[in-house]
């Protein structure tokens, strides 16, 4: 497990970061919900997401007030069923529970590729190949390099539902209650929480993980794989490497109080 976690951290190091550094983030309004079921990085593992949602439904029967499922991003890439996961998420209700989602760095990779495929071919080496395969696109990087940008865009338009692209473009970067903040990767501890950028929420890692002084509220995040979901220094990492470990984790959080508990796909 340690070797696996280290290899994933290396593969997703800050050297793969893209985009501007000061993009204003989009906030998801969760004020209507007393309980948030925050789900870690699915990475194309549809069956694990479905299994975990069944456990969430059972747990939600005891909730007071309204509840929602919130995927923390990186729902695509690496695993075999990214297209199917997006089909699942675009049906926005899981039984009686709303199904919400935040934007992770892999969703941003995919959007970058849709916009500029010739300039974003590196994405294929970070899980993009598996995502294209899930849409029935089996082109190699070499064949795509030989195609024109217009040809690639035509191929993508013919294979990827516009509803998926629209869904990804609309994804927000974070959600916040009085005592809990939800995002994909984390935050920059050198900035106030009110000053975080979209890139901070999608890419934070080293400074965030090294910070031990806490925050003004608990930060629930994925992005960096851990062996077990748990609270550490007022942050709650819940990415348990589903596509490699078969373990998808969820934090059950009261955003107003910060109280939490955990569910997993195989418990």
WOPECOR-V803761 format. One record per pair of residues at least 12 apart in sequence whose C-alpha atoms are under 10 Angstrom apart, sorted by the first residue. I is the first residue (numbers start at 1). J is the second residue. D is the distance in whole Angstrom. If there is no record, write none. Layout:
((I	J	D) (I	J	D))
//
This chain:
((1	226	9) (1	227	7) (1	241	10) (1	244	10) (1	245	8) (2	226	9) (2	227	8) (4	225	9) (4	226	10) (4	227	10) (4	241	9) (4	244	8) (4	245	9) (5	224	8) (5	225	6) (5	226	7) (5	227	8) (5	240	9) (5	241	8) (5	244	10) (6	224	10) (6	225	9) (6	226	10) (7	225	10) (8	223	10) (8	224	8) (8	225	7) (8	241	8) (8	244	10) (9	205	9) (9	223	9) (9	224	7) (9	225	7) (11	125	9) (11	126	8) (12	105	10) (12	126	8) (12	203	9) (12	205	10) (12	223	9) (12	224	8) (13	203	9) (13	204	10) (13	205	8) (13	206	9) (13	224	10) (14	203	7) (14	204	8) (14	205	8) (14	206	9) (16	105	10) (16	109	10) (16	122	9) (16	123	9) (16	126	9) (16	203	9) (17	105	8) (17	109	9) (17	199	9) (17	202	9) (17	203	7) (17	204	10) (18	105	9) (18	108	9) (18	109	8) (18	112	9) (18	120	10) (18	199	9) (18	203	9) (19	108	9) (19	109	10) (19	112	9) (19	198	10) (19	199	8) (20	197	10) (20	198	9) (20	199	8) (21	197	7) (21	198	8) (21	199	6) (21	200	8) (22	195	10) (22	196	9) (22	197	6) (22	198	7) (22	199	7) (22	200	9) (23	196	9) (23	197	6) (23	198	5) (23	199	7) (23	200	9) (24	173	9) (24	195	9) (24	196	8) (24	197	5) (24	198	6) (24	199	9) (25	172	7) (25	173	6) (25	174	7) (25	195	10) (25	196	8) (25	197	5) (25	198	4) (25	199	8) (25	200	9) (25	201	8) (25	202	10) (26	102	9) (26	103	9) (26	170	9) (26	171	8) (26	172	5) (26	173	5) (26	174	7) (26	175	9) (26	197	9) (26	198	7) (27	102	9) (27	171	9) (27	172	6) (27	173	6) (27	174	5) (27	175	6) (27	176	8) (27	183	10) (27	198	10) (28	100	9) (28	101	9) (28	102	8) (28	171	9) (28	172	6) (28	173	7) (28	174	6) (28	175	5) (28	176	8) (28	182	9) (29	172	9) (29	174	9) (29	175	6) (29	176	8) (29	177	9) (30	67	10) (30	68	9) (30	70	10) (30	100	10) (30	175	7) (30	176	7) (30	177	7) (30	255	9) (31	175	9) (31	176	8) (31	177	7) (31	178	10) (31	255	9) (31	256	9) (32	65	9) (32	66	7) (32	67	8) (32	68	9) (33	64	10) (33	65	7) (33	66	5) (33	67	5) (33	68	7) (33	98	10) (33	177	9) (33	254	9) (33	255	8) (33	256	9) (34	63	8) (34	64	7) (34	65	6) (34	66	6) (34	67	6) (34	68	9) (34	177	9) (34	253	8) (34	254	6) (34	255	7) (34	256	7) (34	257	10) (35	60	9) (35	63	7) (35	64	8) (35	65	8) (35	66	7) (35	67	5) (35	68	7) (35	69	9) (35	252	7) (35	253	6) (35	254	5) (35	255	7) (35	256	9) (35	259	10) (35	260	9) (36	60	10) (36	66	9) (36	67	6) (36	68	5) (36	69	6) (36	70	7) (36	71	10) (36	100	10) (36	177	10) (36	180	10) (36	182	10) (36	250	10) (36	251	8) (36	252	6) (36	253	5) (36	254	6) (36	255	7) (36	260	9) (37	53	9) (37	56	7) (37	57	10) (37	59	10) (37	60	9) (37	67	8) (37	68	6) (37	69	5) (37	70	6) (37	71	8) (37	97	10) (37	99	10) (37	100	10) (37	249	10) (37	250	6) (37	251	6) (37	252	5) (37	253	6) (37	254	9) (37	260	10) (37	261	10) (37	262	9) (37	263	9) (38	68	9) (38	69	6) (38	70	5) (38	71	6) (38	72	7) (38	100	9) (38	101	9) (38	182	8) (38	183	10) (38	220	8) (38	221	9) (38	222	10) (38	238	8) (38	249	8) (38	250	5) (38	251	5) (38	252	6) (38	253	7) (38	262	9) (38	263	10) (39	52	9) (39	53	9) (39	56	10) (39	69	7) (39	70	6) (39	71	5) (39	72	6) (39	73	9) (39	75	10) (39	101	9) (39	220	10) (39	221	9) (39	222	8) (39	238	7) (39	239	8) (39	248	8) (39	249	6) (39	250	4) (39	251	7) (39	252	9) (39	262	10) (39	263	9) (39	264	9) (40	70	9) (40	71	6) (40	72	6) (40	73	7) (40	74	8) (40	75	8) (40	184	8) (40	220	9) (40	221	7) (40	222	5) (40	223	8) (40	224	10) (40	225	9) (40	229	9) (40	237	8) (40	238	5) (40	239	5) (40	240	7) (40	241	9) (40	242	8) (40	247	10) (40	248	7) (40	249	6) (40	250	6) (40	251	8) (40	264	10) (41	71	8) (41	72	7) (41	73	6) (41	74	5) (41	75	6) (41	76	8) (41	104	9) (41	184	8) (41	221	9) (41	222	6) (41	223	7) (41	224	9) (41	225	9) (41	238	8) (41	239	5) (41	240	8) (41	241	7) (41	242	7) (41	243	9) (41	248	7) (41	249	8) (41	250	10) (42	71	8) (42	72	9) (42	73	8) (42	74	6) (42	75	5) (42	76	7) (42	77	9) (42	78	9) (42	79	8) (42	81	10) (42	82	9) (42	85	8) (42	222	10) (42	239	8) (42	240	9) (42	241	8) (42	242	6) (42	243	7) (42	246	10) (42	247	9) (42	248	7) (42	249	9) (43	73	9) (43	74	6) (43	75	5) (43	76	4) (43	77	5) (43	78	6) (43	79	5) (43	80	8) (43	81	8) (43	82	7) (43	85	9) (43	106	9) (43	127	9) (43	130	10) (43	131	9) (43	241	8) (43	242	7) (43	243	6) (43	244	10) (43	248	10) (44	74	9) (44	75	6) (44	76	5) (44	77	6) (44	78	7) (44	79	4) (44	80	6) (44	81	5) (44	82	4) (44	83	8) (44	84	8) (44	85	6) (44	86	9) (44	127	10) (44	130	9) (44	131	8) (44	134	9) (44	242	9) (44	243	7) (45	75	8) (45	76	8) (45	77	9) (45	78	9) (45	79	6) (45	80	7) (45	81	6) (45	82	7) (45	84	9) (45	85	7) (45	242	7) (45	243	6) (45	244	10) (45	246	8) (45	247	10) (45	248	9) (46	75	9) (46	76	10) (46	79	9) (46	80	9) (46	81	6) (46	82	8) (46	83	9) (46	84	7) (46	85	5) (46	86	9) (46	87	10) (46	88	8) (46	243	10) (47	81	9) (47	84	10) (47	85	9) (47	246	10) (47	265	9) (48	242	8) (48	243	9) (48	246	7) (48	247	8) (48	248	6) (48	249	9) (48	264	9) (48	265	6) (48	266	8) (49	71	10) (49	75	9) (49	85	8) (49	88	9) (49	242	9) (49	247	10) (49	248	7) (49	249	9) (49	264	10) (49	265	8) (50	85	10) (50	88	9) (50	94	9) (50	265	9) (51	248	9) (51	264	9) (51	265	6) (51	266	8) (52	247	10) (52	248	7) (52	249	8) (52	250	8) (52	263	8) (52	264	6) (52	265	5) (52	266	8) (52	267	9) (53	69	8) (53	94	7) (53	95	9) (53	97	10) (53	99	10) (53	250	9) (53	263	10) (53	264	10) (53	265	8) (54	94	9) (54	95	9) (54	265	9) (55	250	10) (55	263	7) (55	264	8) (55	265	8) (55	266	10) (55	267	9) (56	68	9) (56	69	8) (56	94	10) (56	97	9) (56	250	9) (56	252	9) (56	263	8) (56	264	9) (56	265	10) (57	69	9) (57	94	8) (57	95	8) (57	96	8) (57	97	8) (59	252	9) (59	263	9) (60	96	10) (60	97	9) (60	252	9) (66	96	10) (66	97	8) (66	98	9) (67	96	9) (67	97	6) (67	98	8) (67	99	10) (67	252	10) (67	253	10) (67	254	9) (68	93	9) (68	94	9) (68	96	9) (68	97	5) (68	98	5) (68	99	6) (68	100	7) (68	252	10) (69	92	10) (69	93	9) (69	94	8) (69	97	7) (69	98	6) (69	99	5) (69	100	6) (69	101	8) (69	250	9) (69	251	10) (69	252	9) (70	98	8) (70	99	6) (70	100	5) (70	101	5) (70	102	7) (70	175	9) (70	182	9) (70	183	10) (70	250	9) (70	251	10) (70	252	10) (71	89	9) (71	99	8) (71	100	6) (71	101	4) (71	102	6) (71	103	9) (71	104	10) (71	182	10) (71	183	9) (71	184	9) (71	221	10) (71	222	10) (71	250	9) (72	100	9) (72	101	6) (72	102	5) (72	103	7) (72	104	7) (72	173	9) (72	174	9) (72	175	10) (72	182	7) (72	183	6) (72	184	5) (72	185	9) (72	202	10) (72	220	9) (72	221	7) (72	222	7) (72	223	9) (72	238	9) (72	239	9) (72	250	10) (73	101	6) (73	102	5) (73	103	5) (73	104	4) (73	105	8) (73	106	8) (73	107	7) (73	108	10) (73	171	9) (73	172	10) (73	173	9) (73	174	10) (73	183	8) (73	184	5) (73	185	9) (73	202	8) (73	221	9) (73	222	8) (73	223	8) (74	101	10) (74	102	9) (74	103	7) (74	104	5) (74	105	7) (74	106	5) (74	107	6) (74	108	9) (74	109	10) (74	184	8) (74	185	10) (74	202	9) (74	222	8) (74	223	8) (74	239	10) (75	89	9) (75	101	9) (75	102	9) (75	103	9) (75	104	8) (75	106	8) (75	107	8) (76	104	9) (76	106	7) (76	107	7) (76	110	9) (76	127	8) (76	128	8) (76	130	9) (76	131	7) (77	106	7) (77	107	9) (77	109	10) (77	110	9) (77	123	9) (77	124	9) (77	125	10) (77	126	7) (77	127	4) (77	128	5) (77	129	8) (77	130	6) (77	131	5) (77	132	9) (77	134	9) (77	243	9) (78	106	10) (78	124	10) (78	125	9) (78	126	7) (78	127	4) (78	128	7) (78	129	8) (78	130	6) (78	131	7) (78	242	10) (78	243	7) (78	244	9) (79	127	8) (79	128	10) (79	129	10) (79	130	7) (79	131	8) (79	134	9) (79	242	9) (79	243	5) (79	244	8) (80	127	10) (80	129	10) (80	130	6) (80	131	7) (80	132	10) (80	133	8) (80	134	6) (80	243	9) (81	130	8) (81	131	7) (81	132	10) (81	133	9) (81	134	6) (81	135	9) (82	127	10) (82	128	10) (82	130	8) (82	131	5) (82	132	8) (82	133	9) (82	134	6) (82	135	8) (83	130	10) (83	131	7) (83	132	8) (83	133	9) (83	134	6) (83	135	6) (83	136	10) (83	160	8) (83	161	9) (83	164	8) (84	131	10) (84	134	8) (84	135	9) (85	134	10) (86	161	10) (86	163	9) (86	164	6) (86	165	10) (86	167	8) (86	168	9) (87	161	9) (87	163	9) (87	164	8) (89	101	8) (89	164	9) (89	167	9) (90	163	8) (90	164	7) (90	166	10) (90	167	7) (90	168	10) (100	171	9) (100	172	10) (101	167	10) (101	168	9) (101	170	10) (101	171	7) (101	172	8) (101	173	9) (101	174	9) (101	175	10) (101	183	10) (101	184	10) (102	168	9) (102	170	9) (102	171	6) (102	172	5) (102	173	5) (102	174	6) (102	175	8) (102	182	9) (102	183	7) (102	184	7) (102	201	10) (102	202	9) (103	168	8) (103	169	9) (103	170	9) (103	171	5) (103	172	6) (103	173	5) (103	174	8) (103	183	8) (103	184	7) (103	185	10) (103	198	9) (103	201	9) (103	202	7) (104	168	10) (104	171	9) (104	172	9) (104	173	8) (104	174	10) (104	183	8) (104	184	5) (104	185	7) (104	198	10) (104	199	9) (104	201	8) (104	202	5) (104	203	8) (104	222	9) (104	223	8) (105	184	8) (105	185	8) (105	198	10) (105	199	8) (105	201	9) (105	202	5) (105	203	6) (105	204	10) (105	223	8) (106	123	8) (106	126	8) (106	127	8) (106	128	8) (106	202	9) (106	203	10) (106	223	10) (107	165	10) (107	168	7) (107	169	9) (107	171	9) (107	202	9) (108	123	10) (108	168	8) (108	169	9) (108	171	10) (108	199	10) (108	202	8) (109	121	10) (109	122	9) (109	123	6) (109	124	9) (109	126	9) (109	127	10) (109	128	8) (110	123	7) (110	124	9) (110	127	10) (110	128	7) (110	131	9) (110	132	10) (110	165	9) (110	168	9) (110	169	10) (111	165	7) (111	166	10) (111	168	7) (111	169	7) (113	128	9) (113	152	10) (113	153	9) (113	156	10) (114	152	9) (114	153	7) (114	156	7) (114	157	9) (114	160	10) (114	165	8) (115	149	10) (115	153	8) (116	149	7) (116	150	10) (116	152	9) (116	153	9) (117	144	9) (117	145	9) (117	148	9) (117	149	6) (117	150	9) (117	152	7) (117	153	7) (117	156	9) (118	144	8) (118	145	7) (118	146	10) (118	147	9) (118	148	8) (118	149	6) (118	150	10) (118	152	8) (118	153	10) (119	145	10) (119	149	9) (121	141	7) (121	142	10) (121	144	8) (121	145	8) (122	141	9) (123	141	10) (124	140	9) (124	141	7) (125	141	9) (129	141	8) (132	156	9) (132	159	9) (132	160	9) (134	159	10) (134	160	10) (135	156	9) (135	158	10) (135	159	6) (135	160	6) (135	161	9) (136	159	7) (136	160	9) (137	155	8) (137	156	8) (137	159	7) (137	160	9) (139	152	10) (172	198	9) (173	185	10) (173	197	9) (173	198	6) (173	199	9) (173	200	9) (173	201	6) (173	202	7) (174	186	10) (174	196	10) (174	197	10) (174	198	8) (174	201	7) (174	202	9) (174	221	10) (175	220	10) (175	255	10) (176	217	9) (176	218	10) (176	219	9) (176	220	10) (176	255	7) (176	256	9) (177	217	9) (177	218	10) (177	254	8) (177	255	5) (177	256	6) (177	257	8) (177	258	8) (178	216	9) (178	217	7) (178	218	10) (178	254	9) (178	255	6) (178	256	5) (178	257	7) (178	258	8) (179	215	10) (179	216	8) (179	217	5) (179	218	6) (179	219	9) (179	253	10) (179	254	8) (179	255	6) (179	256	5) (179	257	5) (179	258	5) (179	259	9) (180	215	10) (180	216	9) (180	217	5) (180	218	5) (180	219	6) (180	220	7) (180	234	9) (180	235	9) (180	236	10) (180	253	8) (180	254	8) (180	255	5) (180	256	7) (180	257	8) (180	258	5) (180	259	9) (180	260	10) (181	193	9) (181	215	10) (181	216	10) (181	217	7) (181	218	6) (181	219	5) (181	220	6) (181	221	9) (181	235	9) (181	236	10) (181	255	8) (181	258	9) (182	201	9) (182	218	9) (182	219	6) (182	220	5) (182	221	6) (182	222	9) (182	235	10) (182	236	9) (182	253	10) (182	255	9) (183	198	10) (183	200	9) (183	201	6) (183	202	7) (183	204	10) (183	219	8) (183	220	7) (183	221	5) (183	222	8) (183	223	9) (184	200	9) (184	201	6) (184	202	5) (184	203	8) (184	204	9) (184	219	10) (184	220	8) (184	221	5) (184	222	5) (184	223	6) (184	224	9) (184	237	10) (184	238	10) (184	239	9) (185	199	9) (185	200	7) (185	201	5) (185	202	5) (185	203	5) (185	204	5) (185	205	7) (185	208	9) (185	219	10) (185	220	9) (185	221	5) (185	222	5) (185	223	5) (185	224	7) (185	237	9) (185	239	10) (186	199	10) (186	200	7) (186	201	5) (186	202	7) (186	203	7) (186	204	5) (186	205	7) (186	206	10) (186	207	10) (186	208	6) (186	209	8) (186	219	7) (186	220	8) (186	221	6) (186	222	8) (186	223	8) (186	224	9) (186	235	8) (186	236	10) (186	237	9) (187	199	9) (187	200	5) (187	201	6) (187	202	9) (187	203	8) (187	204	6) (187	205	8) (187	207	9) (187	208	6) (187	209	9) (187	215	10) (187	219	8) (187	221	9) (187	235	10) (188	200	6) (188	201	8) (188	203	9) (188	204	6) (188	205	8) (188	206	9) (188	207	7) (188	208	6) (188	209	10) (188	211	9) (189	204	9) (189	207	7) (189	208	6) (189	209	9) (189	210	9) (189	211	7) (189	212	10) (189	213	9) (189	214	9) (189	215	8) (190	207	8) (190	208	9) (190	211	9) (192	215	9) (192	216	9) (193	215	8) (193	216	8) (193	217	9) (201	221	9) (201	223	10) (202	221	10) (202	222	10) (202	223	8) (203	223	8) (203	224	10) (204	221	10) (204	223	9) (204	224	9) (205	223	8) (205	224	7) (206	224	10) (208	235	9) (209	224	9) (209	232	9) (209	233	9) (209	235	9) (209	237	10) (210	233	10) (211	233	8) (211	234	10) (211	235	10) (212	232	8) (212	233	5) (212	234	8) (212	235	9) (213	233	7) (213	234	8) (214	232	9) (214	233	5) (214	234	5) (214	235	8) (215	233	8) (215	234	6) (215	235	8) (216	234	9) (217	234	7) (217	235	9) (217	255	9) (217	256	10) (217	257	9) (217	258	7) (218	231	9) (218	232	9) (218	233	8) (218	234	5) (218	235	5) (218	236	7) (218	253	10) (218	255	9) (218	257	10) (218	258	6) (218	259	9) (218	260	10) (219	231	9) (219	232	10) (219	233	9) (219	234	6) (219	235	4) (219	236	6) (219	237	8) (219	258	9) (220	234	9) (220	235	6) (220	236	5) (220	237	6) (220	238	7) (220	251	8) (220	253	9) (220	258	10) (221	235	7) (221	236	6) (221	237	5) (221	238	6) (221	239	8) (221	251	10) (222	236	8) (222	237	5) (222	238	5) (222	239	5) (222	240	8) (222	241	10) (222	249	10) (223	237	8) (223	238	8) (223	239	6) (223	240	9) (223	241	9) (224	237	7) (224	238	8) (224	239	6) (224	240	8) (224	241	9) (225	237	8) (225	238	8) (225	239	5) (225	240	5) (225	241	5) (225	242	9) (226	238	7) (226	239	6) (226	240	5) (226	241	7) (227	239	8) (227	240	6) (227	241	8) (227	245	9) (227	247	9) (228	240	6) (228	241	10) (228	247	9) (228	248	10) (228	249	8) (228	262	10) (228	264	10) (229	248	10) (229	249	7) (229	250	8) (229	251	8) (229	261	10) (229	262	7) (229	263	9) (229	264	9) (230	251	9) (230	260	10) (230	261	9) (230	262	8) (231	251	10) (231	260	9) (231	261	10) (234	258	10) (236	251	8) (236	260	9) (237	249	10) (237	250	10) (237	251	9) (238	250	6) (238	251	7) (238	262	9) (238	264	10) (240	264	9) (242	265	9) (246	265	8) (246	266	8) (247	264	7) (247	265	6) (247	266	7) (247	267	9) (248	263	9) (248	264	6) (248	265	5) (248	266	8) (249	262	7) (249	263	6) (249	264	4) (249	265	6) (249	266	9) (249	267	10) (250	262	6) (250	263	5) (250	264	6) (250	265	8) (251	263	6) (251	264	9))
//
